[in-house]
Amino acid sequence: MSLARHAPAGRRVPRPALSPGRGTAPAQLWPGVGVRLFDSGTAALGHALRLAFAAAGTPPESRVVLLPAYACPNLAAASLWAGAKPRYYDLARNTLGPAPGALDDLQSAPNAVMVHVDAFGADTFPQQVTLSAGSRGRLVHDLAQSFAPYSSDWRPRFPFTVLSAGRAKPASLTLGGVLLISGDAAERDPAQYEDTPSVDVSAWKWAVRSAIYSLSLHPLVFGALARIPALGIGQTRFSPLTDAVRLPERWLRIFGAAAADVRDSFRVFTRQTAAMLQLAQDSGARLPVSALQNQDRAPLWRVPVFCPTPESAAALARRGGHLGISRLYCRPLPEIMGMAPAEVVARWPEAAWIAERLVTLPTHGRLGGRLENELRRLLERHLR
């Protein structure tokens, strides 16, 4: 099934990451935390799910993964690869976190592992919820869209944390996924990780791909590339994860350099987030509480905005795609996976509402002058 892909909203591949010999070892960024590198964030998530099920002693035939009903279809791909059946939970519209009661299934079902997504980098975990020790080990924290792991004082909140360094991600390397393992879980992982197949990445091909990607981040360049049908930009397809492949050891320093670069620019990214939040509010946008709580505190990967109607969301994304405006997934995850729309609306009404009306704005700071004024006019036209 095809889905619209958002225009680039990430960062260029940082220059230090192109010189891995001078990179930063991840052990210096997160002391005492195990770092495992894979060829994609999906593979990292799949490995995390398998580890969580193994730690809980859950037999393969009864494995269930609790997924947010509005999320990337790659979450379902990782769950199926881990030999588990996806089961969905609704979201709270104002926070984009789990709806009230959604975490009860995790607490009461020892055969379930939950994936919690901090949407767009905002901290969306319910503050009033306290998980038992056993439940904490069965929750995988998905931070693929987040800048949070790169602040200097950040440490993993749960035993398994997934990051992504793919295209248009906070620490962009055009490919790669990272699994952080902390606490007792780190002692059970090495044997399984070493058994995972490894793949090398040609240094010159990666450098060329990184240069092309960094060039495409400019709004005008992306707009031109998107008009070339052979490139297939603007469409992405759900596909199952066939294998979790790990990256060679030299990528530890490449990833470390990228993460350190983002950490050094943390204040800059926070200011850029605050500027886009202010522009959105001045234009009459309605934003989730979780996005506003992050203002002046941590950067967001994208700024989520609720449109008045599904029609206005579609029009805004269509006319502002070259500026980085995107609806992202467009449909709830159960619908993407083949469930009838009417059934999805009945069972996960908030996720369905979010999918229809949510658009996201870039926070990369590349919009200025004429382009920023164009963005402002579009928002005022479609959000009021």
N, C-alpha and C positions, 0 to 999 in steps of 0.2 A: 504494500500500500504506500502511495506517495504522499509526502507531507512537505509543505513549504519550508524551506530552510531559511533561517534568518540571515540578513546581511552581516558581514563581519563586524563584530563589536568587541573583539578582544584586543590584545596588544601585539606588537611586532615581536618576533623572536629576539630576545635580548642579546646584545653583542657578546657579553661574557659567556653565554651558553655556546657560542660558535667557537670558543677556544677552551675546550673541556680540560686541557691541562692546567688551566688556572681556575678551575671551577671550585665550588664549595661543597664539601662532603655533607650530605644530609644529616649525619650525626652531629654536626656543629649547629644545625638549625633546630633539631628536636632531640636533645640528649636522651638516651635511654629508650628511644622509639625505633622499632624495626621498620625499615623502608624496603618495599618490594616493588619492582618496576615491571610493567607489562606493556604490550604494544597498544593497548587502548584502555580507557576508563571502564569500558564494559567488561573486559577481561579481569581487571582488578576487582570489580564488584563481584563477578562470578566466583573468583577465588575466595573473597571475603565470605560469601554466603556458604561455600563449602566448608570453610574453617569453622564458621559459627555453628553449622549443623553437626560437624564432627565433635566440637567441644561439648555440645549439648547431648551427644549420643543419640541423635535422631536418625532412625532407620530411613533409607532412601524412599521407601514406598509411602511414607507418611509426611514427607517434607512439604511445608507450605511457606511461601514468602508473602508477607503483607506489603503491598505497594500503594503509594498514593494514586488516586484515581485520575489525577491530572499530573502527568510526568512524561519524561522521555521514554519512548518504546524500548530503548536499550536496557532499561531496568527489567523489562519482561524477558528480553533476550538473555540477560545474565541469570535470571531466575531459572529459566528453562535449562540452561547449560548446567546449572548446579543441581539439576534433577528434582526441582521443586515446582509445585503448582502455584501460580500467582493468584493471590486473593487481594482484593482492593479495599481501601478505606477512603472515606470522604475527607475533604479538606474544609477548614474554616475559612470562609471567604475573606475576612478582614486580616488574617495573618498568613494565609497560604500554608499554614501548618496543619497537623492532624486535627480533625473535627473532635469536639468533646466526646469522650468515650472510645475513640479510635484505638488508644493504647491499651484499653482493657483486654482486647483480643490477644495482645502480646503477653500480658501478665497471666492470662488464664489458659493459654494454649502452649504447652511445653514443646510441641512439635513445630511451632512457627518461629520464623525469623522475620524481623521487620526492617525495611529500608526507610530511613527518615531522610528527607531531602531538605536542606536549607536553601530554599528557592532564591535564586539570583544573588546569593550571598547574604541574605538576611537571616538572622537567627530566628527560626520559626518553631523551635521545640517549646511546647507548653511549659511555662515556668512553674505552674502549680502542680505538675506531675512529678512524682518521685517513683523511680523504678527500683524493683528489688535487684539484688546482685545477680541473680540468675537471668532476669529479664535484660539487664544491661549487656550481658554477654551475647544476647540474641538480637541486639539492635545494631545494624550497620549504618554508620553516619555517612551519608553521601554529600560530599562537599565539592562535587565536580563543577558547580557554578559559583564557587565562593572564593573570595580573597582571604577569608579568615585564617587559613592555615599559615599565611605568610607574615602576619604581624609578629613582632619579636617576642611578645609575651604569650602567644597562643600555644596550647598543648591539647592533644586529643582528649575529647570528653568521654568517648566510648572505646572499647578494646579494638574495634575495627573502623577505620576511617578511609574513605575512598576519595582520591583527587583525580583530576584529569588535566593533561597538558596538551590536549588536542587543539584543533583549529578554533580560534575565537574564544579561548578560555583565558582566565586571568594570567596564568604563566604559560603563554603559548609556545609550544615546541612543534606544532603541526601534527604530532602524534604522541601517544604514550599515556599510560595510566599509572597511578601510584596507590599502593595500599600501605597505610600506616598501621602498625600493630603494636599495641601497648599492653602493659600489665602481664598477667599470666599467659595470655593468648600468644605472646611472642615466643614462648618456649615450645609451643606445639607446632609451629609453622615450618621451621627450616627444612625438614625432610620432605614435606609436601611441595615446598617451593622449588627445591633443587630438582625434583622429578618433573617439573614443568618444562616443556620444550623451550629452547632459546632460539632467537633469531637475531642476526646481526643487521645493522643498518648502515648502508654505504654513506660515508661521511660527506662525499662531494654531492651525492644525490640529495641528501638531507639539507645541505647548505643551499643548493639551488632551489629546492622546494621552499625552504624558509624565506629566501629572498623574494620569490614570487608571491608567497603568502603575505609577507610584510607589505609589498607593493599594493596588493589587492585591497588592503585595509583602507586606502584612501577612497572616500565616497564616490568620487567621479570615476576612478579606475574600476571599482566594483560595478558601478552602473554600466560601464562599457562591456566588461567581461560577462555580465549577466545576460547580455543580448546575443551572445554566441551560443547557439543551440548545442553544438558539439561538446561544450564544456559541462553541460548538465547542471549548471548552477541554478539554484532555486528549487531543486527537488532532492529529496532524500528518501531512502526506502528502508523499511524495517527488514532486517535479516537476522536469522538466528546466529548465535555465537557458536562457531564450530570448534574453537580451541582457545585456551588462554595461553598466550605465548609471552615469555618474559624477554626483556631487553638485556643486552650485554652489560657487564659491570661498568664499563666506561660511561654509561648513561647516568650512573649515579651522580657523577660530577656535573654532567650536562644539566640534569634536572636541578641539582643543587644550585648551580649558577643562575638558572632561571628563577628559582624561588627566592634566592637572595636578592636578585635584581628587583623583584616585585616588593620584597620587604623594605628595601631601601627607598622605594618610591611610594610607600604606604600613605604618607601624608598628602602627596600629590593626588593620588587616586581618590582619597577621601574628599578632598576639595572638589574634584571633578564630579563626584557623586552628589555632593551637596548642591552644586550649581545646577545639575540636571533636575534634581528634586525641586529646587526653587522654580526653575523654568516651568516644570510640569504643573506645580501648584498655581503659579501666576496665570497659567493658561486655562485654569478651571478643571484640572484633572482630579479624579478621585483615586487615591492611592491606598494600598493595604497598610494597616497599622504597622506591620513588621518593617516595611520600607522606611517609614517615617521615624521609627525608633532607632534606626541605624544612622540617621543624619548626624554628621559631625563626629561620628564614633568609629565607623568602619565603612570601607567602600563597598558598593554593590557592583555586581557584574553587569546587570541591566536594571533599569527602573521599571517596575511593573505598574501599569495604569489600567483602570477599568473604564471601558467606554460605555455610553448610555445604552446602546443597542448592539446586537451582533452585526447589523449592517454598517454602523459607524466604525466598528472595529475592523471589518473587512476593508472598508474604503480607506481608512487611515493607513493600514499596513500596505495596501496596494499603491497608494500615492506617495508614501514616505519610505518605501523600501530602500531607495538609494541613500537615504539618510541614516539607515540602521534601524528603522522601526520594524518590528516583527511581531507576529502573533505566536511565534514558536510552534507549539504542537497542534493548535487549531481545534483539536477534538480531545475528549477524555480518553485516557489510556485504554479502558475496557472497549470503547468503540473502535479505537485503532486496532485492537486485537480481534475484532470481528463481532462484537456484541451489538445487538440492535439498538439504535439511538434511543428509542422510547424506553427500553429497559434500563439503559444507563441513566437517563434522567430520573426515573423512578427510584433507583437504588443509590445513586450518588448525585443528588441534585446540585450541591454546591460546586462539585468538580465540573459538572456540565455547564453551570452558569459561568464559572471562571473561564472555561475553554472558549465559550462563545464571545466573551467580552474583554478578555485580557489582551492588551498589547504591551510591548516592552520597548523602552527607549534606551539608546546607547549611553554609556558613561565613559567612553574612551577619550573624550576631550578633543577630538579632531574636527568637531563642528564649530565653526566660528564665522563671524561676519554674515555674509549672504546666506549660507547654509543654515546657520542658527536661526536667522529671521524666518527662513522658509519653514523650518521645523515649528517655530512658534505659531506661525499663521495656520499651519495644518492642525495643530493641537486645538487652537481656539475655534477653528471651524467645525471640528468633529467631536469635541468633548463638551461643548456647551449647548 
